[in-house]
Amino acid sequence: MKKLKVKVTIDRPIGYQDAFGNIYPVNYGYISGVIGGDGEEQDAYILNGPVNKIDLFIGIVSAIIHRRDDNETKWIVIPEGTSISEEEIITQTYFIEQYFDTYVELL
């Protein structure tokens, strides 16, 4: 199955601190033109990608984090030609997803 290639605009780069004091250890952003469950553009974590702050990332959607207690999903975007396990996704997104009842769907 061919994976979906997307362009992610980074609005929370590595090191970003949100209003709750959470510091982002990964780049995080949104996919323009794709509307998520909250009515806003689809959110995406960039995993196994650049370890520095970036503005834009093009990669492959490899998984979806579903939240049972929220109407949002989070797409997992990784560099093309790479892979990531469910365990790695859970570990790398724990800094935020610990506050939600989530499960990972690998694509």
Protein Blocks (a to p, Z undefined) as FASTA:
>chain_A
ZZdddddddfbdghiacfkopacfbdcdddehiacfkopacddddehiafbdcfbdcddd
fbdcddfkbcbdcdddddehiacdfklmmmmmmmmmmmpccddddZZ
